[in-house]
Amino acid sequence: SSLGATPSENLCALSVGDANATRLLEQALRSETPQECEIEVLGKNGATRCLRLSIIRVNCPVASDRIDGLVEDVTERKRSEAMHRDSLDAAAKIDVLSPREEQVMGEVVQGNANKVIARRLGISEKTVEKHRSNIMKKLRIRSVAELVRLALVAKKTSR
């Protein structure tokens, strides 16, 4: 569906091409209770927005029944919820690491070389390499870039 910038957007226009919104309108016409659903629409700027539709049939004595409704833009809430879920997932993945592996991961994420990590933690370079290997296997990641991303996403949870 496509959403215009004007507040007078027709509710029926929102339902064009969206099965959930079409179903919502059909249910509202058959029911006395309010109906709700969420749909995604494409804005004029090309960005996808998530809208929550809440509609109800209104009996009109002089004309055919009408549908009254409320359209709420819940895009930011949805994005925030998704980011929070992602950060919880990332933190849960990191929780499988041992305390020493977490220390090594922190050093790797800071960009330190194995030699520097070994000196800072008082362990051998071979031990650092083994911890790095275990970290990558446990977290099922293949690159330091993925490790950094995971650490950054997980850190958002701990704020």
C-alpha positions in Angstrom: 0.0 0.0 0.0 1.0 3.6 -0.4 0.5 6.3 2.2 0.2 10.0 1.3 1.4 12.8 3.4 -2.1 14.3 4.0 -4.0 13.6 7.2 -7.2 13.1 5.2 -5.9 9.7 3.9 -8.8 7.5 3.1 -8.9 4.3 5.2 -10.0 2.3 2.2 -6.9 3.5 0.2 -4.7 2.0 3.0 -6.3 -1.4 2.5 -5.6 -1.6 -1.3 -3.1 -4.4 -1.8 -2.9 -5.4 1.9 -4.7 -8.6 2.8 -4.7 -7.8 6.6 -6.3 -4.4 6.1 -8.8 -5.7 3.6 -9.7 -8.5 6.1 -10.0 -5.9 8.8 -12.5 -3.8 6.8 -14.5 -6.9 6.0 -14.6 -7.9 9.7 -15.5 -4.4 10.8 -18.5 -4.4 8.4 -19.8 -7.7 9.9 -19.1 -6.9 13.5 -20.3 -4.6 16.3 -16.9 -4.6 18.0 -13.8 -2.6 17.1 -11.3 -4.4 14.9 -7.5 -3.9 14.9 -4.5 -4.8 12.8 -1.0 -3.6 11.8 0.0 -3.1 8.2 3.1 -1.9 6.5 2.8 0.9 3.9 5.3 2.6 1.6 5.5 6.4 2.2 6.1 8.9 -0.6 9.8 9.1 0.4 10.1 5.3 -0.2 10.4 4.4 3.5 8.3 1.6 4.9 6.1 2.6 7.8 4.1 0.4 10.2 0.6 1.5 10.9 -1.9 0.3 13.5 -5.5 0.4 12.3 -8.4 0.4 14.7 -11.8 0.6 13.1 -15.5 0.1 14.0 -18.7 0.1 12.0 -20.9 3.0 12.8 -24.7 2.7 12.2 -26.0 5.7 10.3 -29.8 6.1 10.3 -29.9 8.4 7.3 -27.2 6.7 5.2 -25.6 3.3 4.8 -23.3 2.2 7.6 -19.9 3.9 7.8 -16.6 2.8 9.2 -14.8 5.1 11.6 -11.2 4.5 12.5 -7.9 5.5 13.9 -4.6 5.2 12.1 -1.5 5.3 14.4 2.0 5.3 13.1 3.9 2.7 15.2 7.0 2.5 13.1 9.4 3.9 15.8 8.0 1.6 18.5 8.4 -1.4 16.2 12.0 -0.5 15.4 12.8 0.0 19.0 11.3 -3.3 19.9 13.3 -5.1 17.2 16.5 -3.4 18.3 15.8 -4.5 21.9 15.1 -8.1 20.8 18.4 -8.1 18.8 20.4 -6.8 21.8 18.9 -9.4 24.1 19.7 -12.1 21.6 23.3 -10.9 21.2 23.7 -10.7 25.0 22.3 -14.2 25.4 24.8 -15.5 22.8 27.7 -13.8 24.7 26.5 -15.4 28.0 27.7 -18.8 26.8 31.3 -17.6 26.9 33.6 -18.2 29.9 34.7 -15.2 31.9 38.2 -15.5 30.3 36.7 -15.7 26.8 34.7 -12.6 27.5 37.9 -10.8 28.5 39.6 -11.9 25.3 36.6 -11.0 23.3 36.6 -7.5 24.8 40.3 -7.1 23.9 39.7 -8.3 20.4 36.7 -5.9 20.0 39.0 -3.1 21.0 41.3 -4.0 18.2 44.2 -5.4 20.2 46.6 -7.9 18.6 47.1 -11.4 20.2 50.5 -10.4 21.5 49.0 -7.3 23.3 46.1 -9.4 24.7 48.5 -12.0 26.0 50.6 -9.4 27.8 47.5 -7.7 29.3 45.9 -10.9 30.5 49.2 -12.6 31.5 48.7 -15.6 29.3 50.5 -17.0 26.2 49.8 -16.0 22.7 48.8 -19.6 21.9 46.2 -19.4 24.7 44.8 -16.2 23.3 44.5 -17.9 19.9 42.7 -20.9 21.4 40.3 -18.6 23.3 39.7 -16.6 20.0 39.0 -19.9 18.2 36.6 -21.0 21.0 34.8 -17.7 20.9 34.2 -17.8 17.2 32.9 -21.4 17.4 30.6 -20.8 20.4 29.2 -17.6 18.8 29.0 -19.2 15.3 30.7 -16.2 13.7 33.5 -16.1 11.1 35.1 -12.7 11.3 36.2 -10.1 13.8 33.8 -7.7 12.1 30.9 -9.9 13.0 32.3 -10.2 16.6 32.5 -6.4 16.9 28.9 -6.0 15.6 27.6 -8.7 18.1 29.4 -7.0 21.0 28.0 -3.6 20.0 24.5 -4.8 19.7 24.8 -6.7 23.0 26.1 -3.6 24.7 22.9 -1.7 24.0 21.1 -4.1 26.4 23.5 -3.3 29.3 22.9 0.5 29.2 
